[in-house]
Amino acid sequence: AALAYAVVRVVGELRRLYAGQREAAAALARASKAKTDFLADASHELRTPLTVLRVNAEVGKQMDRDCEHGEILEEILQESDRMSRLVEDLLFLARSDSASLPMKAEVVSAEPFLAELAGRVQVLVRERGAEPHVEVLEGQERLRIDPGQIEQAVLILADNAAKYGTPGGTVSLSSFAGYGELCIEVADEGPGIPEEDLPHVFERFYRVDKARSRKQGGTGLGLPIAKTIVEAHGGRIEAESRAGEGTTMRICLPLVADLPSTPTGSHRQG
Ligand code: ADP
């Protein structure tokens, strides 16, 4: 009887503990949602005053015929642009934290998708004053992706490669498939990322050289956004770099597996 009593007590305790844990987890989830909602609301509210600031600085510049305040107004314009980017980036991350990031996933053929992507990368890299070198996959592989989002992630890598690479240097885009995945690589010939910084570059607001990032208009949220997008697609993102030897960033995404076709030759389904 004593043993039965002890067992009942232990079971009771365990139940109470479990209920307490569930309650704590629910409270934590509520607090986390409140935090991301707040961040999303705050970012949204900041958009309007920033637009007003920008428009006023533009008008000021037009009225400043003798260019007496040119430098100051230009700085206001640049900083308000940087802050707008920061607000958009924060809004993106707040939405993805609260799982309300809209994703329009569709099955696409890798070859045309990569060809279009290569075109966008070339334009961006040239705009940034670097030389694009593009080599993309030819094949029948298919991906289930939101093409706009994956393009955004790859453009972040290409932008960084052009920004932090050697001025006028080459930025290469290449891709390859194997082991059930497709990898897209962006490489530069820049000064690279020191070994101690490499594990941290995907963290929010982590910058190897804060002054340089700021000068380039960076927000410190580019790589975290790329990582969020890639992981939401079930993929992974990696950085390889050695000081003085350039940087290679790689995005790998799962391929859509082909079902073996039946002897009757019915259509394949993904
Ligand atoms: P940022 O807005 O500062 O560019 P990111 O999150 O995109 O922010 O990148 C974080 C930091 O990683 C950058 O500030 C830079 O120091 C470093 N970094 C990213 N890409 C490269 C690269 N290709 N070569 C050297 N450093 C890089």
Residues whose N, C-alpha, C, O or C-beta is under 5 A from the ligand:
A	BS01	ADP	N160 A161 Y164 G190 G192 I193 V201 Y206 R207 V208 D209 S213 G218 T219 G220 L221 G222 L223 P224 T247
